[in-house]
Protein backbone atom coordinates (compact mmCIF):
# COMPACT_ATOMS: atom_id res chain seq x y z
CA UNK A 1 0.00 0.00 0.00
CA UNK A 2 1.38 3.39 -1.02
CA UNK A 3 1.70 6.07 1.66
CA UNK A 4 2.14 9.75 0.78
CA UNK A 5 4.78 11.62 2.78
CA UNK A 6 5.76 15.30 2.85
CA UNK A 7 8.98 16.75 4.23
CA UNK A 8 9.33 20.00 6.20
CA UNK A 9 12.92 21.24 6.28
CA UNK A 10 15.25 20.72 3.30
CA UNK A 11 18.74 21.08 4.75
CA UNK A 12 21.22 18.20 4.41
CA UNK A 13 19.50 16.10 7.09
CA UNK A 14 16.23 16.50 5.24
CA UNK A 15 17.15 16.32 1.59
CA UNK A 16 20.61 14.88 0.88
CA UNK A 17 21.05 12.09 -1.64
CA UNK A 18 22.21 8.66 -0.43
CA UNK A 19 25.93 8.25 0.12
CA UNK A 20 28.08 7.70 -2.99
CA UNK A 21 28.93 4.13 -2.01
CA UNK A 22 26.96 1.68 -4.13
CA UNK A 23 27.36 -1.78 -5.55
CA UNK A 24 25.19 -3.63 -8.08
CA UNK A 25 24.94 -6.56 -5.67
CA UNK A 26 25.18 -4.95 -2.23
CA UNK A 27 23.05 -1.91 -3.03
CA UNK A 28 23.56 1.62 -1.70
CA UNK A 29 24.90 3.01 1.54
CA UNK A 30 22.60 3.38 4.55
CA UNK A 31 20.62 6.62 3.99
CA UNK A 32 21.41 9.55 6.29
CA UNK A 33 18.71 12.00 5.20
CA UNK A 34 14.93 11.86 5.43
CA UNK A 35 14.46 11.97 1.66
CA UNK A 36 17.02 9.21 1.09
CA UNK A 37 15.37 7.06 3.77
CA UNK A 38 11.98 7.59 2.12
CA UNK A 39 13.44 6.58 -1.25
CA UNK A 40 14.66 3.31 0.28
CA UNK A 41 11.12 2.26 1.24
CA UNK A 42 9.11 1.30 -1.89
CA UNK A 43 5.64 1.96 -0.46
CA UNK A 44 6.47 5.55 0.48
CA UNK A 45 5.82 8.28 -2.09
CA UNK A 46 7.52 11.63 -1.50
CA UNK A 47 4.93 14.14 -2.71
CA UNK A 48 6.22 17.50 -1.45
CA UNK A 49 8.90 19.36 0.45
CA UNK A 50 8.99 22.72 2.17
CA UNK A 51 11.69 25.19 3.19
CA UNK A 52 11.75 28.94 3.68
CA UNK A 53 15.06 29.13 1.75
CA UNK A 54 14.54 29.24 -2.02
CA UNK A 55 17.95 27.73 -2.78
CA UNK A 56 17.15 24.74 -0.57
CA UNK A 57 13.87 24.22 -2.43
CA UNK A 58 15.64 24.36 -5.78
CA UNK A 59 18.30 21.87 -4.67
CA UNK A 60 15.67 19.51 -3.32
CA UNK A 61 13.68 19.64 -6.55
CA UNK A 62 16.81 19.04 -8.61
CA UNK A 63 17.86 16.05 -6.55
CA UNK A 64 14.55 14.27 -6.18
CA UNK A 65 12.15 15.20 -9.00
CA UNK A 66 13.67 12.51 -11.23
CA UNK A 67 12.69 9.87 -8.70
CA UNK A 68 9.33 11.52 -7.92
CA UNK A 69 8.15 13.33 -11.11
CA UNK A 70 5.14 14.93 -9.41
CA UNK A 71 7.20 16.36 -6.56
CA UNK A 72 6.10 19.84 -5.45
CA UNK A 73 7.90 22.41 -3.31
CA UNK A 74 6.54 25.06 -0.97
CA UNK A 75 7.84 27.97 1.07
CA UNK A 76 5.05 27.68 3.66
CA UNK A 77 4.55 24.39 5.50
CA UNK A 78 0.98 25.22 6.53
CA UNK A 79 0.03 25.73 2.87
CA UNK A 80 1.78 22.49 1.90
CA UNK A 81 -0.02 20.48 4.58
CA UNK A 82 -3.42 21.97 3.70
CA UNK A 83 -2.91 21.37 -0.01
CA UNK A 84 -1.21 17.97 -0.03
CA UNK A 85 -2.87 16.38 3.03
CA UNK A 86 -0.08 13.79 3.40
CA UNK A 87 -0.56 10.70 5.53
CA UNK A 88 2.98 11.01 6.86
CA UNK A 89 4.98 14.13 7.69
CA UNK A 90 8.74 14.20 8.28
CA UNK A 91 9.92 17.18 10.36
CA UNK A 92 13.54 18.27 9.81
CA UNK A 93 13.37 21.95 10.74
CA UNK A 94 15.57 23.65 13.35
CA UNK A 95 14.87 22.10 16.75
CA UNK A 96 12.97 24.99 18.33
CA UNK A 97 10.45 24.98 15.43
CA UNK A 98 9.37 21.33 15.73
CA UNK A 99 6.33 22.03 17.90
CA UNK A 100 4.51 24.32 15.51
CA UNK A 101 5.10 21.97 12.55
CA UNK A 102 3.90 18.93 14.50
CA UNK A 103 0.78 20.78 15.61
CA UNK A 104 0.07 21.84 12.02
CA UNK A 105 0.58 18.27 10.76
CA UNK A 106 -1.91 16.95 13.30
CA UNK A 107 -4.41 19.66 12.35
CA UNK A 108 -4.00 18.75 8.66
CA UNK A 109 -4.94 15.13 9.38
CA UNK A 110 -1.59 13.34 9.21
CA UNK A 111 -1.67 9.77 10.54
CA UNK A 112 2.04 9.61 11.35
CA UNK A 113 4.89 12.01 12.13
CA UNK A 114 8.63 11.31 11.94
CA UNK A 115 10.38 14.12 13.82
CA UNK A 116 14.06 14.96 13.98
CA UNK A 117 15.80 14.81 17.33
CA UNK A 118 15.73 16.40 19.80
CA UNK A 119 11.94 16.53 19.91
CA UNK A 120 12.16 20.09 21.29
CA UNK A 121 14.47 22.47 23.12
CA UNK A 122 12.12 23.00 26.10
CA UNK A 123 9.98 20.69 28.21
CA UNK A 124 7.03 23.00 27.59
CA UNK A 125 7.19 22.33 23.86
CA UNK A 126 7.90 18.61 24.31
CA UNK A 127 4.89 18.19 26.61
CA UNK A 128 2.65 20.08 24.18
CA UNK A 129 3.73 17.84 21.29
CA UNK A 130 3.13 14.65 23.26
CA UNK A 131 -0.31 15.93 24.27
CA UNK A 132 -1.42 16.93 20.78
CA UNK A 133 -0.42 13.67 19.05
CA UNK A 134 -1.92 11.53 21.82
CA UNK A 135 -5.20 13.47 21.79
CA UNK A 136 -5.49 13.04 18.02
CA UNK A 137 -4.38 9.40 17.91
CA UNK A 138 -1.43 10.25 15.66
CA UNK A 139 1.55 7.88 15.70
CA UNK A 140 4.78 9.80 16.26
CA UNK A 141 8.39 8.64 16.25
CA UNK A 142 11.53 10.67 16.93
CA UNK A 143 14.66 10.05 14.86
CA UNK A 144 16.97 8.61 17.51
CA UNK A 145 18.72 6.32 15.04
CA UNK A 146 20.71 4.33 17.62
CA UNK A 147 17.47 2.59 18.61
CA UNK A 148 17.59 0.90 15.20
CA UNK A 149 21.33 0.12 15.06
CA UNK A 150 21.98 -3.66 15.22
CA UNK A 151 24.82 -3.46 17.75
CA UNK A 152 22.76 -1.56 20.32
CA UNK A 153 19.66 -3.71 19.86
CA UNK A 154 21.89 -6.78 20.26
CA UNK A 155 23.46 -5.31 23.42
CA UNK A 156 20.03 -4.77 24.95
CA UNK A 157 19.02 -8.31 24.00
CA UNK A 158 22.11 -9.69 25.77
CA UNK A 159 21.34 -7.65 28.90
CA UNK A 160 17.69 -8.71 28.90
CA UNK A 161 18.72 -12.35 28.56
CA UNK A 162 20.95 -12.07 31.64
CA UNK A 163 24.15 -12.31 29.61
CA UNK A 164 26.10 -9.95 31.88
CA UNK A 165 24.20 -10.40 35.13
CA UNK A 166 22.42 -7.42 36.63
CA UNK A 167 23.31 -4.27 34.64
CA UNK A 168 24.87 -1.70 36.96
CA UNK A 169 26.83 0.80 34.87
CA UNK A 170 26.86 2.36 31.40
CA UNK A 171 29.75 4.52 30.19
CA UNK A 172 29.61 6.55 26.96
CA UNK A 173 32.48 8.53 25.45
CA UNK A 174 32.51 10.69 22.33
CA UNK A 175 34.44 13.61 20.90
CA UNK A 176 34.77 16.08 18.06
CA UNK A 177 32.90 19.26 17.11
CA UNK A 178 29.50 17.51 16.95
CA UNK A 179 29.74 16.71 20.67
CA UNK A 180 27.23 19.47 21.39
CA UNK A 181 24.56 19.01 24.01
CA UNK A 182 21.60 19.21 21.60
CA UNK A 183 23.45 17.31 18.80
CA UNK A 184 25.38 14.10 19.53
CA UNK A 185 24.81 14.29 23.28
CA UNK A 186 21.06 14.01 22.72
CA UNK A 187 21.71 10.77 20.79
CA UNK A 188 23.93 9.49 23.61
CA UNK A 189 21.41 10.32 26.35
CA UNK A 190 18.58 8.62 24.48
CA UNK A 191 20.80 5.60 23.84
CA UNK A 192 21.59 5.25 27.56
CA UNK A 193 17.89 5.58 28.40
CA UNK A 194 17.18 2.87 25.81
CA UNK A 195 19.79 0.53 27.29
CA UNK A 196 19.04 1.23 30.96
CA UNK A 197 15.29 0.69 30.42
CA UNK A 198 14.43 2.84 33.43
CA UNK A 199 13.54 6.42 34.28
CA UNK A 200 16.39 8.80 35.15
CA UNK A 201 16.05 10.13 38.72
CA UNK A 202 18.85 12.65 39.13
CA UNK A 203 21.74 14.17 37.18
CA UNK A 204 25.06 15.81 38.06
CA UNK A 205 26.84 17.73 35.30
CA UNK A 206 29.68 20.00 34.24
CA UNK A 207 29.64 21.91 30.96
CA UNK A 208 32.91 22.27 29.09
CA UNK A 209 35.12 25.31 29.85
CA UNK A 210 33.79 28.56 28.44
CA UNK A 211 30.13 27.67 29.05
CA UNK A 212 29.99 28.06 32.82
CA UNK A 213 27.31 30.75 32.50
CA UNK A 214 25.31 29.18 29.65
CA UNK A 215 22.04 29.19 31.63
CA UNK A 216 19.10 26.79 31.47
CA UNK A 217 17.61 27.86 28.11
CA UNK A 218 18.76 26.61 24.71
CA UNK A 219 20.97 29.22 23.01
CA UNK A 220 22.30 27.27 20.02
CA UNK A 221 21.77 27.80 16.31
CA UNK A 222 20.53 24.37 15.28
CA UNK A 223 23.92 22.70 15.28
CA UNK A 224 25.61 24.79 12.60
CA UNK A 225 28.20 26.49 14.83
CA UNK A 226 29.81 24.39 17.60
CA UNK A 227 30.75 27.60 19.40
CA UNK A 228 27.07 28.15 20.30
CA UNK A 229 26.57 24.87 22.20
CA UNK A 230 28.55 23.21 25.00
CA UNK A 231 29.87 19.72 25.33
CA UNK A 232 29.56 18.21 28.79
CA UNK A 233 30.47 15.52 31.30
CA UNK A 234 27.63 14.17 33.44
CA UNK A 235 26.37 11.38 35.65
CA UNK A 236 22.83 9.95 35.57
CA UNK A 237 21.21 7.76 38.23
CA UNK A 238 18.23 5.61 37.18
CA UNK A 239 15.30 4.30 39.20
CA UNK A 240 16.43 0.68 38.71
CA UNK A 241 19.87 1.41 40.17
CA UNK A 242 21.80 1.74 36.89
CA UNK A 243 24.43 4.48 36.88
CA UNK A 244 25.57 6.14 33.65
CA UNK A 245 28.56 8.37 32.98
CA UNK A 246 28.75 10.27 29.70
CA UNK A 247 31.65 12.37 28.47
CA UNK A 248 31.82 14.41 25.29
CA UNK A 249 34.00 17.47 24.76
CA UNK A 250 34.19 19.24 21.40
CA UNK A 251 37.98 19.75 21.57
CA UNK A 252 38.75 16.03 21.90
CA UNK A 253 39.38 13.46 19.17
CA UNK A 254 36.25 12.93 17.11
CA UNK A 255 35.50 9.22 17.25
CA UNK A 256 32.26 7.32 16.95
CA UNK A 257 30.43 6.89 20.24
CA UNK A 258 32.01 4.20 22.43
CA UNK A 259 29.68 2.43 24.87
CA UNK A 260 30.47 0.05 27.74
CA UNK A 261 27.77 -1.79 29.70
CA UNK A 262 28.95 -3.45 32.91
CA UNK A 263 27.02 -6.04 34.85
CA UNK A 264 27.75 -8.31 37.79
CA UNK A 265 29.25 -11.07 35.64
CA UNK A 266 30.38 -9.54 32.35
CA UNK A 267 30.88 -6.41 30.30
CA UNK A 268 29.72 -5.43 26.80
CA UNK A 269 31.99 -3.09 24.82
CA UNK A 270 30.75 -1.42 21.63
CA UNK A 271 33.18 0.68 19.59
CA UNK A 272 34.74 0.97 16.14
CA UNK A 273 35.80 -2.69 16.31
CA UNK A 274 32.24 -3.91 16.79
CA UNK A 275 30.56 -5.44 19.84
CA UNK A 276 32.45 -7.64 22.31
CA UNK A 277 31.39 -9.49 25.46
CA UNK A 278 34.03 -9.75 28.19
CA UNK A 279 33.19 -12.40 30.79
CA UNK A 280 34.92 -11.67 34.10
CA UNK A 281 35.43 -14.20 36.88
CA UNK A 282 37.19 -13.89 40.25
CA UNK A 283 38.71 -17.09 41.63
CA UNK A 284 39.62 -15.24 44.80
CA UNK A 285 39.23 -11.67 45.99
CA UNK A 286 43.02 -11.34 46.20
CA UNK A 287 43.68 -12.42 42.63
CA UNK A 288 43.35 -10.59 39.35
CA UNK A 289 40.11 -11.34 37.49
CA UNK A 290 40.12 -13.82 34.66
CA UNK A 291 38.71 -12.39 31.43
CA UNK A 292 37.14 -14.29 28.54
CA UNK A 293 36.42 -12.22 25.43
CA UNK A 294 33.58 -13.25 23.12
CA UNK A 295 32.72 -11.50 19.86
CA UNK A 296 28.92 -11.67 19.63
CA UNK A 297 27.60 -11.99 16.10
CA UNK A 298 25.70 -8.78 15.48
CA UNK A 299 22.67 -9.36 13.24
CA UNK A 300 23.21 -8.21 9.64
CA UNK A 301 19.93 -6.46 9.12
CA UNK A 302 18.59 -5.44 5.74
CA UNK A 303 18.07 -1.91 7.05
CA UNK A 304 19.17 0.22 9.99
CA UNK A 305 19.10 3.77 11.28
CA UNK A 306 16.71 6.27 9.72
CA UNK A 307 15.37 3.88 7.08
CA UNK A 308 14.53 1.36 9.81
CA UNK A 309 12.97 4.18 11.84
CA UNK A 310 10.57 5.04 9.04
CA UNK A 311 9.76 1.37 8.50
CA UNK A 312 9.09 1.03 12.24
CA UNK A 313 6.75 4.04 12.12
CA UNK A 314 4.78 2.62 9.17
CA UNK A 315 4.46 -0.76 10.86
CA UNK A 316 3.36 0.92 14.11
CA UNK A 317 0.68 2.91 12.29
CA UNK A 318 -0.66 -0.21 10.58
CA UNK A 319 -0.52 -2.50 13.62
CA UNK A 320 -1.52 0.05 16.24
CA UNK A 321 1.52 -0.43 18.48
CA UNK A 322 4.16 1.96 19.80
CA UNK A 323 7.24 2.69 17.67
CA UNK A 324 10.68 2.06 19.17
CA UNK A 325 11.23 5.80 19.66
CA UNK A 326 7.96 7.29 20.98
CA UNK A 327 7.62 10.99 21.85
CA UNK A 328 7.52 10.34 25.60
CA UNK A 329 10.98 8.78 25.45
CA UNK A 330 12.25 11.78 23.50
CA UNK A 331 10.71 14.06 26.11
CA UNK A 332 12.75 12.26 28.78
CA UNK A 333 15.93 13.07 26.88
CA UNK A 334 15.00 16.77 26.87
CA UNK A 335 14.42 16.53 30.63
CA UNK A 336 17.92 15.11 31.15
CA UNK A 337 19.42 17.94 29.07
CA UNK A 338 17.51 20.50 31.12
CA UNK A 339 18.83 18.86 34.30
CA UNK A 340 22.38 19.04 32.93
CA UNK A 341 22.00 22.77 32.29
CA UNK A 342 20.44 23.32 35.70
CA UNK A 343 23.20 21.39 37.46
CA UNK A 344 25.79 23.69 35.90
CA UNK A 345 23.75 26.82 36.63
CA UNK A 346 23.42 25.86 40.31
CA UNK A 347 27.13 25.31 40.76
CA UNK A 348 27.52 21.70 39.57
CA UNK A 349 25.16 20.10 42.07
CA UNK A 350 22.85 17.07 41.66
CA UNK A 351 19.44 17.90 40.17
CA UNK A 352 16.42 15.62 40.56
CA UNK A 353 14.28 15.46 37.43
CA UNK A 354 11.14 15.92 39.51
CA UNK A 355 12.35 19.47 40.22
CA UNK A 356 12.27 20.51 36.57
CA UNK A 357 8.59 21.22 35.93
CA UNK A 358 8.29 24.30 38.12
CA UNK A 359 11.62 25.75 37.02
CA UNK A 360 11.90 25.26 33.26
CA UNK A 361 8.34 24.96 31.93
CA UNK A 362 8.39 28.66 31.19
CA UNK A 363 11.67 28.78 29.29
CA UNK A 364 11.16 30.54 25.93
CA UNK A 365 10.31 28.69 22.74
Secondary structure by P-SEA (a helix, b strand, c coil): cbbbbbbccccccccccccccccccccccccccaaaaaaacccccccbbbbccaaaaaaaaaacccccccccccccaaaaaaaccccbbbbbccccaaaaaaaaaaaacccbbbbcccccccaaaaaaaaaaaaaabbbbbccccccccaaaaaaaaaaaacccccccbbbbbccccccccccaaaaaaaaaaaaaccccccccccccccccccccccccccccccccccccccccccccbbbbbbbbbcccccccbbbbbbcccbbbbbccccbbbbbbbbccccccbbbbbbbccccccccccaaaaaaaaaaaaaacccccccaaaaaaaaaaaaaaaaaaaaccccccccccccccccccc
